[in-house]
Amino acid sequence: MQKNNFDIVVKNLSKYKNKLIEIDKVKEIVKKILDNEYSENKAYKMIYHLKNK
């Protein structure tokens, strides 16, 4: 079963558990995963969903 982009971002961010992380670092991780599909709007949507999980 293939993981979706959200699961991959969560896995990459799990090493920062209980630590403060800057929005730029999160956007960098999202950009690396999405490659050519990246947009600021998609990054902020994913961050919004991360905050609510």
PDB file of N, CA, C and O in Angstrom:
ATOM      1  N   MET A   1       0.833  -1.185   0.000  1.00  0.00           N
ATOM      2  CA  MET A   1       0.000   0.000   0.000  1.00  0.00           C
ATOM      3  C   MET A   1       0.879   1.250   0.000  1.00  0.00           C
ATOM      4  O   MET A   1       1.805   1.363   0.803  1.00  0.00           O
ATOM      5  N   GLN A   2       0.595   2.158  -0.874  1.00  0.00           N
ATOM      6  CA  GLN A   2       1.389   3.373  -0.999  1.00  0.00           C
ATOM      7  C   GLN A   2       0.928   4.418   0.016  1.00  0.00           C
ATOM      8  O   GLN A   2      -0.270   4.623   0.214  1.00  0.00           O
ATOM      9  N   LYS A   3       1.884   5.066   0.644  1.00  0.00           N
ATOM     10  CA  LYS A   3       1.561   6.117   1.607  1.00  0.00           C
ATOM     11  C   LYS A   3       1.220   7.398   0.867  1.00  0.00           C
ATOM     12  O   LYS A   3       1.779   7.690  -0.190  1.00  0.00           O
ATOM     13  N   ASN A   4       0.295   8.159   1.438  1.00  0.00           N
ATOM     14  CA  ASN A   4      -0.010   9.445   0.815  1.00  0.00           C
ATOM     15  C   ASN A   4       0.944  10.513   1.349  1.00  0.00           C
ATOM     16  O   ASN A   4       1.691  10.269   2.297  1.00  0.00           O
ATOM     17  N   ASN A   5       0.914  11.664   0.753  1.00  0.00           N
ATOM     18  CA  ASN A   5       1.847  12.738   1.113  1.00  0.00           C
ATOM     19  C   ASN A   5       1.705  13.157   2.568  1.00  0.00           C
ATOM     20  O   ASN A   5       2.699  13.460   3.227  1.00  0.00           O
ATOM     21  N   PHE A   6       0.479  13.175   3.073  1.00  0.00           N
ATOM     22  CA  PHE A   6       0.253  13.581   4.452  1.00  0.00           C
ATOM     23  C   PHE A   6       0.975  12.647   5.421  1.00  0.00           C
ATOM     24  O   PHE A   6       1.608  13.111   6.369  1.00  0.00           O
ATOM     25  N   ASP A   7       0.887  11.331   5.191  1.00  0.00           N
ATOM     26  CA  ASP A   7       1.555  10.356   6.054  1.00  0.00           C
ATOM     27  C   ASP A   7       3.073  10.519   6.022  1.00  0.00           C
ATOM     28  O   ASP A   7       3.744  10.361   7.042  1.00  0.00           O
ATOM     29  N   ILE A   8       3.599  10.831   4.863  1.00  0.00           N
ATOM     30  CA  ILE A   8       5.044  11.021   4.727  1.00  0.00           C
ATOM     31  C   ILE A   8       5.497  12.256   5.504  1.00  0.00           C
ATOM     32  O   ILE A   8       6.535  12.228   6.166  1.00  0.00           O
ATOM     33  N   VAL A   9       4.724  13.333   5.426  1.00  0.00           N
ATOM     34  CA  VAL A   9       5.059  14.550   6.175  1.00  0.00           C
ATOM     35  C   VAL A   9       5.006  14.272   7.669  1.00  0.00           C
ATOM     36  O   VAL A   9       5.891  14.700   8.410  1.00  0.00           O
ATOM     37  N   VAL A  10       3.982  13.561   8.119  1.00  0.00           N
ATOM     38  CA  VAL A  10       3.861  13.231   9.543  1.00  0.00           C
ATOM     39  C   VAL A  10       5.057  12.409  10.000  1.00  0.00           C
ATOM     40  O   VAL A  10       5.599  12.651  11.079  1.00  0.00           O
ATOM     41  N   LYS A  11       5.472  11.446   9.196  1.00  0.00           N
ATOM     42  CA  LYS A  11       6.633  10.618   9.548  1.00  0.00           C
ATOM     43  C   LYS A  11       7.898  11.473   9.663  1.00  0.00           C
ATOM     44  O   LYS A  11       8.685  11.295  10.592  1.00  0.00           O
ATOM     45  N   ASN A  12       8.092  12.395   8.725  1.00  0.00           N
ATOM     46  CA  ASN A  12       9.281  13.252   8.757  1.00  0.00           C
ATOM     47  C   ASN A  12       9.257  14.217   9.931  1.00  0.00           C
ATOM     48  O   ASN A  12      10.307  14.551  10.480  1.00  0.00           O
ATOM     49  N   LEU A  13       8.082  14.664  10.318  1.00  0.00           N
ATOM     50  CA  LEU A  13       7.982  15.607  11.431  1.00  0.00           C
ATOM     51  C   LEU A  13       7.993  14.916  12.794  1.00  0.00           C
ATOM     52  O   LEU A  13       8.159  15.578  13.818  1.00  0.00           O
ATOM     53  N   SER A  14       7.821  13.613  12.819  1.00  0.00           N
ATOM     54  CA  SER A  14       7.763  12.899  14.095  1.00  0.00           C
ATOM     55  C   SER A  14       9.072  12.995  14.879  1.00  0.00           C
ATOM     56  O   SER A  14       9.068  12.860  16.103  1.00  0.00           O
ATOM     57  N   LYS A  15      10.176  13.224  14.197  1.00  0.00           N
ATOM     58  CA  LYS A  15      11.450  13.359  14.911  1.00  0.00           C
ATOM     59  C   LYS A  15      11.542  14.684  15.670  1.00  0.00           C
ATOM     60  O   LYS A  15      12.432  14.860  16.502  1.00  0.00           O
ATOM     61  N   TYR A  16      10.628  15.614  15.385  1.00  0.00           N
ATOM     62  CA  TYR A  16      10.595  16.896  16.084  1.00  0.00           C
ATOM     63  C   TYR A  16       9.548  16.912  17.194  1.00  0.00           C
ATOM     64  O   TYR A  16       9.168  17.980  17.675  1.00  0.00           O
ATOM     65  N   LYS A  17       9.086  15.749  17.597  1.00  0.00           N
ATOM     66  CA  LYS A  17       8.037  15.649  18.609  1.00  0.00           C
ATOM     67  C   LYS A  17       8.483  16.334  19.898  1.00  0.00           C
ATOM     68  O   LYS A  17       9.620  16.172  20.341  1.00  0.00           O
ATOM     69  N   ASN A  18       7.574  17.099  20.489  1.00  0.00           N
ATOM     70  CA  ASN A  18       7.807  17.855  21.729  1.00  0.00           C
ATOM     71  C   ASN A  18       8.862  18.942  21.575  1.00  0.00           C
ATOM     72  O   ASN A  18       9.466  19.365  22.561  1.00  0.00           O
ATOM     73  N   LYS A  19       9.086  19.394  20.360  1.00  0.00           N
ATOM     74  CA  LYS A  19      10.016  20.486  20.094  1.00  0.00           C
ATOM     75  C   LYS A  19       9.306  21.539  19.261  1.00  0.00           C
ATOM     76  O   LYS A  19       8.376  21.235  18.515  1.00  0.00           O
ATOM     77  N   LEU A  20       9.747  22.759  19.395  1.00  0.00           N
ATOM     78  CA  LEU A  20       9.213  23.820  18.544  1.00  0.00           C
ATOM     79  C   LEU A  20       9.881  23.730  17.179  1.00  0.00           C
ATOM     80  O   LEU A  20      11.080  23.473  17.072  1.00  0.00           O
ATOM     81  N   ILE A  21       9.097  23.942  16.159  1.00  0.00           N
ATOM     82  CA  ILE A  21       9.631  23.894  14.803  1.00  0.00           C
ATOM     83  C   ILE A  21       9.085  25.098  14.046  1.00  0.00           C
ATOM     84  O   ILE A  21       7.907  25.436  14.156  1.00  0.00           O
ATOM     85  N   GLU A  22       9.943  25.726  13.290  1.00  0.00           N
ATOM     86  CA  GLU A  22       9.535  26.916  12.540  1.00  0.00           C
ATOM     87  C   GLU A  22       8.717  26.524  11.322  1.00  0.00           C
ATOM     88  O   GLU A  22       8.878  25.437  10.767  1.00  0.00           O
ATOM     89  N   ILE A  23       7.849  27.419  10.921  1.00  0.00           N
ATOM     90  CA  ILE A  23       6.996  27.189   9.757  1.00  0.00           C
ATOM     91  C   ILE A  23       7.837  26.983   8.500  1.00  0.00           C
ATOM     92  O   ILE A  23       7.444  26.229   7.610  1.00  0.00           O
ATOM     93  N   ASP A  24       8.974  27.638   8.423  1.00  0.00           N
ATOM     94  CA  ASP A  24       9.844  27.489   7.252  1.00  0.00           C
ATOM     95  C   ASP A  24      10.364  26.059   7.124  1.00  0.00           C
ATOM     96  O   ASP A  24      10.488  25.539   6.015  1.00  0.00           O
ATOM     97  N   LYS A  25      10.665  25.428   8.247  1.00  0.00           N
ATOM     98  CA  LYS A  25      11.143  24.045   8.230  1.00  0.00           C
ATOM     99  C   LYS A  25      10.040  23.104   7.756  1.00  0.00           C
ATOM    100  O   LYS A  25      10.297  22.180   6.984  1.00  0.00           O
ATOM    101  N   VAL A  26       8.816  23.339   8.218  1.00  0.00           N
ATOM    102  CA  VAL A  26       7.686  22.512   7.795  1.00  0.00           C
ATOM    103  C   VAL A  26       7.442  22.689   6.302  1.00  0.00           C
ATOM    104  O   VAL A  26       7.224  21.714   5.583  1.00  0.00           O
ATOM    105  N   LYS A  27       7.478  23.939   5.836  1.00  0.00           N
ATOM    106  CA  LYS A  27       7.277  24.205   4.414  1.00  0.00           C
ATOM    107  C   LYS A  27       8.373  23.560   3.575  1.00  0.00           C
ATOM    108  O   LYS A  27       8.108  23.087   2.470  1.00  0.00           O
ATOM    109  N   GLU A  28       9.592  23.537   4.083  1.00  0.00           N
ATOM    110  CA  GLU A  28      10.703  22.905   3.366  1.00  0.00           C
ATOM    111  C   GLU A  28      10.461  21.403   3.216  1.00  0.00           C
ATOM    112  O   GLU A  28      10.706  20.837   2.150  1.00  0.00           O
ATOM    113  N   ILE A  29       9.983  20.762   4.275  1.00  0.00           N
ATOM    114  CA  ILE A  29       9.692  19.329   4.229  1.00  0.00           C
ATOM    115  C   ILE A  29       8.557  19.048   3.247  1.00  0.00           C
ATOM    116  O   ILE A  29       8.631  18.111   2.452  1.00  0.00           O
ATOM    117  N   VAL A  30       7.508  19.868   3.308  1.00  0.00           N
ATOM    118  CA  VAL A  30       6.374  19.694   2.395  1.00  0.00           C
ATOM    119  C   VAL A  30       6.817  19.898   0.953  1.00  0.00           C
ATOM    120  O   VAL A  30       6.410  19.151   0.063  1.00  0.00           O
ATOM    121  N   LYS A  31       7.643  20.899   0.723  1.00  0.00           N
ATOM    122  CA  LYS A  31       8.120  21.189  -0.635  1.00  0.00           C
ATOM    123  C   LYS A  31       8.942  20.025  -1.186  1.00  0.00           C
ATOM    124  O   LYS A  31       8.830  19.679  -2.362  1.00  0.00           O
ATOM    125  N   LYS A  32       9.763  19.427  -0.332  1.00  0.00           N
ATOM    126  CA  LYS A  32      10.591  18.304  -0.756  1.00  0.00           C
ATOM    127  C   LYS A  32       9.721  17.104  -1.144  1.00  0.00           C
ATOM    128  O   LYS A  32      10.044  16.385  -2.090  1.00  0.00           O
ATOM    129  N   ILE A  33       8.641  16.890  -0.429  1.00  0.00           N
ATOM    130  CA  ILE A  33       7.774  15.745  -0.693  1.00  0.00           C
ATOM    131  C   ILE A  33       6.901  15.971  -1.923  1.00  0.00           C
ATOM    132  O   ILE A  33       6.720  15.059  -2.729  1.00  0.00           O
ATOM    133  N   LEU A  34       6.361  17.174  -2.073  1.00  0.00           N
ATOM    134  CA  LEU A  34       5.445  17.450  -3.176  1.00  0.00           C
ATOM    135  C   LEU A  34       6.155  17.711  -4.498  1.00  0.00           C
ATOM    136  O   LEU A  34       5.532  17.596  -5.554  1.00  0.00           O
ATOM    137  N   ASP A  35       7.423  18.054  -4.474  1.00  0.00           N
ATOM    138  CA  ASP A  35       8.210  18.353  -5.678  1.00  0.00           C
ATOM    139  C   ASP A  35       7.522  19.376  -6.571  1.00  0.00           C
ATOM    140  O   ASP A  35       7.348  20.528  -6.173  1.00  0.00           O
ATOM    141  N   ASN A  36       7.132  18.970  -7.768  1.00  0.00           N
ATOM    142  CA  ASN A  36       6.586  19.927  -8.729  1.00  0.00           C
ATOM    143  C   ASN A  36       5.128  20.282  -8.453  1.00  0.00           C
ATOM    144  O   ASN A  36       4.600  21.206  -9.071  1.00  0.00           O
ATOM    145  N   GLU A  37       4.462  19.571  -7.537  1.00  0.00           N
ATOM    146  CA  GLU A  37       3.080  19.882  -7.180  1.00  0.00           C
ATOM    147  C   GLU A  37       2.996  20.950  -6.091  1.00  0.00           C
ATOM    148  O   GLU A  37       1.896  21.323  -5.683  1.00  0.00           O
ATOM    149  N   TYR A  38       4.121  21.440  -5.621  1.00  0.00           N
ATOM    150  CA  TYR A  38       4.153  22.354  -4.477  1.00  0.00           C
ATOM    151  C   TYR A  38       3.552  23.708  -4.814  1.00  0.00           C
ATOM    152  O   TYR A  38       3.785  24.262  -5.888  1.00  0.00           O
ATOM    153  N   SER A  39       2.779  24.225  -3.881  1.00  0.00           N
ATOM    154  CA  SER A  39       2.303  25.602  -3.928  1.00  0.00           C
ATOM    155  C   SER A  39       2.133  26.062  -2.484  1.00  0.00           C
ATOM    156  O   SER A  39       1.955  25.244  -1.581  1.00  0.00           O
ATOM    157  N   GLU A  40       2.189  27.358  -2.275  1.00  0.00           N
ATOM    158  CA  GLU A  40       2.024  27.901  -0.920  1.00  0.00           C
ATOM    159  C   GLU A  40       0.669  27.495  -0.347  1.00  0.00           C
ATOM    160  O   GLU A  40       0.555  27.178   0.837  1.00  0.00           O
ATOM    161  N   ASN A  41      -0.345  27.508  -1.189  1.00  0.00           N
ATOM    162  CA  ASN A  41      -1.687  27.159  -0.744  1.00  0.00           C
ATOM    163  C   ASN A  41      -1.741  25.714  -0.238  1.00  0.00           C
ATOM    164  O   ASN A  41      -2.335  25.447   0.807  1.00  0.00           O
ATOM    165  N   LYS A  42      -1.126  24.785  -0.970  1.00  0.00           N
ATOM    166  CA  LYS A  42      -1.105  23.385  -0.554  1.00  0.00           C
ATOM    167  C   LYS A  42      -0.315  23.211   0.736  1.00  0.00           C
ATOM    168  O   LYS A  42      -0.700  22.422   1.599  1.00  0.00           O
ATOM    169  N   ALA A  43       0.775  23.936   0.870  1.00  0.00           N
ATOM    170  CA  ALA A  43       1.587  23.841   2.079  1.00  0.00           C
ATOM    171  C   ALA A  43       0.796  24.308   3.291  1.00  0.00           C
ATOM    172  O   ALA A  43       0.811  23.648   4.330  1.00  0.00           O
ATOM    173  N   TYR A  44       0.107  25.432   3.174  1.00  0.00           N
ATOM    174  CA  TYR A  44      -0.669  25.937   4.301  1.00  0.00           C
ATOM    175  C   TYR A  44      -1.852  25.033   4.625  1.00  0.00           C
ATOM    176  O   TYR A  44      -2.220  24.898   5.792  1.00  0.00           O
ATOM    177  N   LYS A  45      -2.457  24.409   3.609  1.00  0.00           N
ATOM    178  CA  LYS A  45      -3.545  23.458   3.857  1.00  0.00           C
ATOM    179  C   LYS A  45      -3.037  22.263   4.650  1.00  0.00           C
ATOM    180  O   LYS A  45      -3.680  21.817   5.600  1.00  0.00           O
ATOM    181  N   MET A  46      -1.874  21.748   4.251  1.00  0.00           N
ATOM    182  CA  MET A  46      -1.317  20.594   4.939  1.00  0.00           C
ATOM    183  C   MET A  46      -0.945  20.955   6.374  1.00  0.00           C
ATOM    184  O   MET A  46      -1.168  20.160   7.286  1.00  0.00           O
ATOM    185  N   ILE A  47      -0.384  22.137   6.585  1.00  0.00           N
ATOM    186  CA  ILE A  47      -0.030  22.583   7.934  1.00  0.00           C
ATOM    187  C   ILE A  47      -1.288  22.731   8.780  1.00  0.00           C
ATOM    188  O   ILE A  47      -1.292  22.375   9.958  1.00  0.00           O
ATOM    189  N   TYR A  48      -2.354  23.253   8.185  1.00  0.00           N
ATOM    190  CA  TYR A  48      -3.629  23.387   8.893  1.00  0.00           C
ATOM    191  C   TYR A  48      -4.131  22.019   9.349  1.00  0.00           C
ATOM    192  O   TYR A  48      -4.577  21.872  10.487  1.00  0.00           O
ATOM    193  N   HIS A  49      -4.063  21.022   8.473  1.00  0.00           N
ATOM    194  CA  HIS A  49      -4.514  19.681   8.832  1.00  0.00           C
ATOM    195  C   HIS A  49      -3.608  19.051   9.885  1.00  0.00           C
ATOM    196  O   HIS A  49      -4.083  18.304  10.741  1.00  0.00           O
ATOM    197  N   LEU A  50      -2.323  19.338   9.834  1.00  0.00           N
ATOM    198  CA  LEU A  50      -1.407  18.826  10.850  1.00  0.00           C
ATOM    199  C   LEU A  50      -1.743  19.391  12.225  1.00  0.00           C
ATOM    200  O   LEU A  50      -1.709  18.672  13.224  1.00  0.00           O
ATOM    201  N   LYS A  51      -2.065  20.672  12.271  1.00  0.00           N
ATOM    202  CA  LYS A  51      -2.398  21.309  13.545  1.00  0.00           C
ATOM    203  C   LYS A  51      -3.669  20.726  14.143  1.00  0.00           C
ATOM    204  O   LYS A  51      -3.798  20.653  15.365  1.00  0.00           O
ATOM    205  N   ASN A  52      -4.597  20.313  13.309  1.00  0.00           N
ATOM    206  CA  ASN A  52      -5.882  19.817  13.791  1.00  0.00           C
ATOM    207  C   ASN A  52      -5.904  18.319  14.064  1.00  0.00           C
ATOM    208  O   ASN A  52      -6.924  17.800  14.518  1.00  0.00           O
ATOM    209  N   LYS A  53      -4.837  17.628  13.808  1.00  0.00           N
ATOM    210  CA  LYS A  53      -4.773  16.182  14.080  1.00  0.00           C
ATOM    211  C   LYS A  53      -4.235  15.921  15.447  1.00  0.00           C
ATOM    212  O   LYS A  53      -4.110  14.765  15.851  1.00  0.00           O
TER     213      LYS A  53
END
